[in-house]
Amino acid sequence: MKGEESAVRTPRRQRRQRNSITAADIVSGAFALATEVTVEKLSMPALARRLDVGVTSIYWYFRSKDLLLQAMRDRALEQYEIALPFTGHGPWHELLRHHFRTMRTLFLENPVLCDLLIVDTSNYGDNPDRVARERLETILTTLVAAGFTPEHALDTYFSLASHSSAFALLERQENLEPARLPATAAIDPATMPLLAGLAESGYQFRLAQDRTFEAGLDALLERAKSLLPTDVG
């Protein structure tokens, strides 16, 4: 009987050989897995299962998770720099609006960038910091040319960056845990007529939605306009 059972037993699937995978493959697999579970919950054993290799194959290239995360940050920063230049012509406020709309889209389409570039900013290194400051200098130059003082220009940029970064975190969290989104069924029209009316009209009771992102941009840009001298448009 044992011989018959062993004869029909499904053969054990062979894992990929170590030399059949590259460091770039591992980083790509880490991005795909982290999209589902977040960078914080990414583990080497789970990544090995995802890639169908032994965990030692990953450690062959990356001796620790920190080294893997650094490689992921390098790729994330490269994507960020390519996708989010500050260029173009037009009024300063439209350039800023386009810049931060593009930032939001980038984080929505690449959620791991949110984990790596917003949640964990402790290990960027010297070169990314230099690149970020060079971009910031370009933006400040544009705003100062429009009539801002350097201090007001930096305050304006930082306020918009904070709004967009916080929004990216909210959207990342909502996409990971959609079940935690607030329900409208518990709204009692007798005691909450305004909320009930909004729910009836189809309003979404979420912090992270297009209309609230745009409202924040509008408010911050209008405040920025008030910082300009009265003779500057």
C-alpha positions, 0 to 999 in steps of 0.5 A: 500500500505504501508503495502504491501511495508513493507511486501516485504522490505529486512530485515536489516542485523544484525551486528556481536555482540561485543563478536564475534570479538577479538582484534586480529581480529581487527588488522588483519582487519586493516592490510587488509584495510590498504593494500588498503588505507595505514595506514595514511588513515585507519579510525575506521568507515571504519574498522568497516564497513569492519569487519561488526561491530559497531564502538563501538566494535572497541573502546571497544578494542582500545580506539583510533586509536593510540592504534590500530596503536601501536598494528599493529606496534607490529605485524609488528615488530614481522613479520619483526624480524621473516622474516629478520634474519641476519644469514648464511655463506658465503662472507660478500657481499653475506650475505648483498645482500641476507639480503636486497633482503629479506627486499625488498620482505618482504615489497612487500608482506606486504605493511603495514609493509612499512607504519608502519616501514618506513613511521612512525618510531616515536612510536617503543618503547624501546624494538623494538629499543633494538632488532634492535640494537642487530641485527645491532651489529651482522651485524657490527660484521660480517663486522668488521671480514671481515676487515671493520672499525666499522665506514665503516661497519656502513656506508655500512649498513646504505647506503644499508638500505637507498637504500632498504627503499627508494625503498620500498616506491617507490614500495608502491606508484606505487602499490597504484597509478598505473595510475600515472606511466609514459607513453611512448606514448609521446616519440618523436623518432625525438627529443628523439631517445635514449628514443624511442629506449629504449621504443621500446625494452620494457624498463619500465620507472619506478624508482622501478623495479628489474634492478634498485634495483639490480644496486643500490645494486651492486654500494653500495657493490662495493663502500664498497669493496673499503673501505677494505684494499687492502690485504683483499678480 
